[in-house]
């Protein structure tokens, strides 16, 4: 024991208050410090169980007033509930019990994922219905604009045909009355110029209409509306056949009244194809009024 006391006395703790501290000569025990010197009394080191606190703190929200773990100073050797510093005592005794239901890994994300999927399904459903309505409406509007251009082109042809028919009847009367007058008419510059102007006017009108079918400010058809595109292109073929015919007549107006190389053989076939494709444009079940009106207009055009 004298040897032990000699060892103890070489490690005084003049700045420490009286109390139990870890024995400098045996770390598995505690020795009483009187405040000025080591005493003879020793005891086993008491255990302070705080083993689950760190895990609890990491997964629970401590009520207001409790100090976070990182702000608590480490205990001095031999700290017990009786002589612990106030901060540590508060942590060990006054910290309220918190019962936390442990969430399954990923459960929050799973819920968010399910909510996201549900929202997506709703949006996709509503968007699909709305998109289908918008698509059908757009198709019928495209058809409506297409028919307006077709009608403009057809009206130009009809006006030309009406004027030519009037001229033809007058020429027929002249030729029946006098063969000489008939021959003179075929060489009359004023008469020929009038016919050429009429044919050039038709050619220009049809060319302008054709530009409206494809121009930047003209008819704009969605690329997946293949039926409307086919109808447009086939009618443009018919329009082009008329332009070629009018161009030939503007160079040889008398060809209207004689047998020559100017023919309109491709006008009727292209018209038949165009009408067939116009009739194949899909009807709208959501916008039957527009669809029905378009069908009536097609039948008037193709009659």
ChimeraX attribute file (.defattr): number of C-alpha atoms within 10 A of each C-alpha:
attribute: neighborCount
match mode: 1-to-1
recipient: residues
	/A:1	7
	/A:2	7
	/A:3	8
	/A:4	12
	/A:5	13
	/A:6	10
	/A:7	13
	/A:8	17
	/A:9	14
	/A:10	9
	/A:11	12
	/A:12	15
	/A:13	16
	/A:14	12
	/A:15	8
	/A:16	12
	/A:17	11
	/A:18	15
	/A:19	15
	/A:20	23
	/A:21	22
	/A:22	21
	/A:23	21
	/A:24	17
	/A:25	14
	/A:26	11
	/A:27	13
	/A:28	12
	/A:29	17
	/A:30	22
	/A:31	24
	/A:32	18
	/A:33	23
	/A:34	15
	/A:35	15
	/A:36	13
	/A:37	15
	/A:38	22
	/A:39	15
	/A:40	11
	/A:41	10
	/A:42	17
	/A:43	14
	/A:44	13
	/A:45	19
	/A:46	12
	/A:47	9
	/A:48	11
	/A:49	8
	/A:50	9
	/A:51	8
	/A:52	8
	/A:53	12
	/A:54	11
	/A:55	9
	/A:56	15
	/A:57	13
	/A:58	10
	/A:59	12
	/A:60	14
	/A:61	12
	/A:62	16
	/A:63	11
	/A:64	6
	/A:65	9
	/A:66	14
	/A:67	15
	/A:68	10
	/A:69	13
	/A:70	7
	/A:71	9
	/A:72	14
	/A:73	10
	/A:74	10
	/A:75	12
	/A:76	12
	/A:77	13
	/A:78	20
	/A:79	21
	/A:80	17
	/A:81	13
	/A:82	7
	/A:83	13
	/A:84	15
	/A:85	17
	/A:86	11
	/A:87	15
	/A:88	21
	/A:89	16
	/A:90	17
	/A:91	18
	/A:92	16
	/A:93	10
	/A:94	12
	/A:95	14
	/A:96	12
	/A:97	10
	/A:98	12
	/A:99	9
	/A:100	10
	/A:101	8
	/A:102	8
	/A:103	9
	/A:104	7
	/A:105	8
	/A:106	9
	/A:107	10
	/A:108	11
	/A:109	10
	/A:110	11
	/A:111	11
	/A:112	12
	/A:113	12
	/A:114	12
	/A:115	12
	/A:116	12
	/A:117	12
	/A:118	12
	/A:119	12
	/A:120	13
	/A:121	12
	/A:122	12
	/A:123	12
	/A:124	13
	/A:125	12
	/A:126	12
	/A:127	14
	/A:128	12
	/A:129	12
	/A:130	11
	/A:131	13
	/A:132	13
	/A:133	16
	/A:134	14
	/A:135	15
	/A:136	19
	/A:137	19
	/A:138	16
	/A:139	22
	/A:140	25
	/A:141	16
	/A:142	19
	/A:143	27
	/A:144	19
	/A:145	17
	/A:146	25
	/A:147	20
	/A:148	13
	/A:149	20
	/A:150	21
	/A:151	17
	/A:152	15
	/A:153	23
	/A:154	15
	/A:155	13
	/A:156	18
	/A:157	19
	/A:158	13
	/A:159	12
	/A:160	17
	/A:161	13
	/A:162	12
	/A:163	12
	/A:164	16
	/A:165	12
	/A:166	11
	/A:167	13
	/A:168	14
	/A:169	11
	/A:170	12
	/A:171	17
	/A:172	12
	/A:173	11
	/A:174	16
	/A:175	16
	/A:176	11
	/A:177	11
	/A:178	11
	/A:179	11
	/A:180	10
	/A:181	13
	/A:182	17
	/A:183	12
	/A:184	12
	/A:185	17
	/A:186	14
	/A:187	11
	/A:188	11
	/A:189	11
	/A:190	10
	/A:191	14
	/A:192	18
	/A:193	13
	/A:194	13
	/A:195	22
	/A:196	21
	/A:197	14
	/A:198	18
	/A:199	24
	/A:200	19
	/A:201	17
	/A:202	24
	/A:203	24
	/A:204	14
	/A:205	16
	/A:206	23
	/A:207	16
	/A:208	12
	/A:209	20
	/A:210	22
	/A:211	14
	/A:212	16
	/A:213	21
	/A:214	15
	/A:215	12
	/A:216	9
	/A:217	9
	/A:218	15
	/A:219	16
	/A:220	15
	/A:221	20
	/A:222	12
	/A:223	9
	/A:224	9
	/A:225	16
	/A:226	12
	/A:227	17
	/A:228	22
	/A:229	21
	/A:230	16
	/A:231	22
	/A:232	24
	/A:233	15
	/A:234	20
	/A:235	26
	/A:236	23
	/A:237	18
	/A:238	20
	/A:239	25
	/A:240	19
	/A:241	20
	/A:242	23
	/A:243	23
	/A:244	17
	/A:245	20
	/A:246	26
	/A:247	20
	/A:248	19
	/A:249	22
	/A:250	23
	/A:251	14
	/A:252	16
	/A:253	23
	/A:254	18
	/A:255	15
	/A:256	14
	/A:257	11
	/A:258	9
	/A:259	9
	/A:260	10
	/A:261	8
	/A:262	17
	/A:263	14
	/A:264	13
	/A:265	10
	/A:266	15
	/A:267	18
	/A:268	13
	/A:269	12
	/A:270	20
	/A:271	18
	/A:272	15
	/A:273	15
	/A:274	22
	/A:275	18
	/A:276	15
	/A:277	18
	/A:278	27
	/A:279	16
	/A:280	13
	/A:281	21
	/A:282	15
	/A:283	17
	/A:284	18
	/A:285	12
	/A:286	13
	/A:287	13
	/A:288	13
	/A:289	12
	/A:290	17
	/A:291	22
	/A:292	14
	/A:293	12
	/A:294	23
	/A:295	20
	/A:296	11
	/A:297	15
	/A:298	20
	/A:299	12
	/A:300	10
	/A:301	15
	/A:302	14
	/A:303	7
